[in-house]
């Protein structure tokens, strides 16, 4: 956080650093200068709000997402769906 990141999320085996697109490269360089091992540095679409999907619609939604991901022309799939358990 001392390099100017917006948020730091601690996972079991790694840290996820969130920052604005404008600060992305500056933050990445600062982390490299601190000799931190960066496994992946990429831009991601992160929703500001999530849309809750009911359990009835979840199966259809997951099939749709699988079909989209299986398309050879698709590189990444982002969603703001919040699937109920």
N, C-alpha and C positions, 0 to 999 in steps of 0.2 A: 504494500500500500504506500510505502514511502517513495515510490517512483511515480506516483500520480494515478494509479489505477482507480477505477470506480468501485470495484468490488473484488473480493477474494473469496473463493469457495474452496473449502478443504474437503477433499475426498480421501478415501483410505490410502491410495497409493500416489495421489498427485494433487496438485493445486490447479484450480481454474481461475484465471485472471480475466476480469471483464473491464473493458474500457470503451470509450467512444471510438468511432471509425477515424476521427481526426487525430486521436492520440495513439492509435494502434502501433505504428512503426516506432514512435518515440519510446513507448513502454516496452516493446519487444527488445529494442536495442539496450535499454537500461537493464533489463533482466539478463541479457547476454553479457553485458559488462560486469554484472555481479556474479558471473560464472555459474548461473543456474542452467541446468539441463532442460532445454525446451523440447519436449517431445513433438508438439504440434502447435503451430501459430497460424491461425486462420480466422477469417471473418465469418461470422455466423449470424443468421437472422434469429433474433430472440424476441418473442412476442411481449408486448407490454401488458396484455391481458390474455388469459386463457379462456377457452370456451369449453364448458363441461359437456361431455358426451354421455348420454344415459347408457346403462348396461344393455338395453335393447338395441341401441344403434351402434354400440361398440364393435360388434362382430362385423357388421357391414363396413364400418369405417376402417377396420384393420384389413379387410379384404381389399378395399380400395387403395389403401396405402401400399400394400404388398404389390398390387398390380402396377401402380405408378413406379415403385422402386425397381420392379423387374424390367421396365422399359430400358432398352440399351441407351437411349438418348438422354436419360435422366441421370444427372450426376449427384445431386443432393435433394433431399426432401425435407422441408421444414413445415411444422404445423403448430397451431396454438390450441390443439385439442387437449383436453384434460380428461383422460379416460377414468371412469369410476372403477374401483376394484371389483 
